[in-house]
Amino acid sequence: MSARAPEPASDRPLDPESPVAEPKSPIPGAGERIRALLFVVVASFCLQLRQMRGNADWMMPLITTPLLTIVFVTIFLHAGRLELVSYAVLAPAMMAMWSTSLMSAGELISSERENGSLEGLIAAPAPFGLVLFGRIAAVTTLSLAGFAEAWVTGSLLIGEPVPIAQPWHFSAAVLVTVLAMTCWAGVMSSLFVLARSARIFQNSLSYPFFVLGGVLVPVSMLPVWVEVPSRLVFLSWSSDLLRDSMAPVAVDDLLLRLGTITLLGLIGLGLSLFLLDRTLKRVRTTGRLTHA
Amino acid sequence: MNALHANSLTRAFATRGSGTRVALDSVNLTLPEGRVHALLGPNGAGKTTLCRIASTVLLPTSGTAHILGHDVVTEARAVRRLIGIVFGGDRGLYDRLTAQENLQFWCSMHGLKRRETKVRTSELLERLGLAPRRADRVETFSRGMKQRLHLARGLVSDPELLILDEPTVGMDPISAREFRHLITGLRDEGRTVLLTTHDLAEAEALAETVTMIDQGTILRHVDSPPEAGTLEPLYFDLLGRVEDGTARGMDL
């Protein structure tokens, strides 16, 4: 390895917070450029999985999922409402996804700052937004284990597999839900850095969103003043669609509902990028990129 | 081309209640390429602030700084492609990852391809004496080993300018000596290094130019390799004059 002569100045856009990467070596085409950006996402995804391995702190919502499933399923069985078992199985799974994203993904910037690695990430050429997206995606993807846990637990309790009548619809709903969750976790990640009382703010976002997200009780059964704001929360659309996919009746407006979840996710992505830009500018201005 | 050029560079921090604290006060400094430059000063002198501005993670309050011709504010992305940074202390690595996994991740952050990553990672681990521990988690490493891994991380992109911010702080004497030996190797390659330190012996052993700084002001710039024992009287004389309030505005 040796010191090299300086390269000529790049003629690419030089916005310091541009979300587009500018790798060190010249990139011949858009394809390779996209490949380089994807590599950043994949590397960040893998980093997060490695960080989480063997660390129970990250897994806490997944540890409680079977317990919550037992409680919900038992209540419905005791009431003789076997047809509602799908509700009892979905609720803990959705709660696990939301909680994991809220607690783990939402704290990613803060934990990088505490670890002293945020400076290195900001000073690297890779766009920090992509790094964050890859890492949050790893957390939300892992939280899907909650679905499997809840399904297995529910199946054991009722003595037969909990039916998923339309598995393809169900899979599509899970996929767009994970994407939307990833986008909104990015919003939380920036908010927790910007908020003065991050911990209180974080704790206040759990149970209200379990209600607004209709994870156990469909929002259509809630009072109108709760239902209206609920429709702005992607989780409520996801919960309804997942429940309908498990039921043995045709799913109405599948594409429209998938599109709505995707649209709400994209709104979260836009907000996430805006807040991330604000966050990075603020910490670079105030000098609070590291904890003293 | 200059590795670093600062013009009236000023950085002030808001303090609780009582206004602002000036960490860098209209600093003018030019450091050429291809040499090891030491920034020497006591704690709180402004060394780390200068490094953070140079590495684009902190914005100046006023004035400008250029790294290899690129403005650190308006051309931050271009600057990031040219520098490697090693901040002092044992934080900043991913403790649950192995040494190799850490380096692989940082290679990807610098746009290295898979094949380049493999070669560069092996090369650096070998060079910094970490190859036998490549598969061990960083949390099991000593402080000296972590700092060597920090240096490897700073070198993954084969940077034009390597910024080392108090890299030997907190190390035991043997680890610090080994680390300095590694920096000597970089100097012999002709690499440009900006090294901050409050250790006079370290500056004398490694640097080809020495800039003394205190209270955010450049006190003296020595543009030749210092001979052993020559820095100490000059340094303490200057710091003494800072204490007396007579150092500011002296002819540099």
Interface residues (C-beta under 8 A of the other chain):
Chain A: M1 S2 A3 R4 P6 E7 A9 S10 R12 L14 D15 P16 E17 S18 A21 E22 P23 K24 S25 A36 F39 V40 V42 A43 S44 C46 L47 R50 Q51 R53 G54 N55 N115 G116 S117 E119 G120 L121 I122 A123 A124 P125 A126 V131 R284 T285 T286 G287 L289
Chain B: M1 R11 F13 A14 E33 G34 T49 R52 S55 T56 V57 L58 L59 L68 G69 H70 V73 T74 E75 A76 R77 A78 R80 R81 L82 I83 I85 F87 G89 R91 G92 L93 Y94 R96 L97 E101 Q104 F105 W106 S108 M109 H110 G111 K113 R114 E123 R127 R153 L155 S157 D158 E160 E189 G190 R191 T192
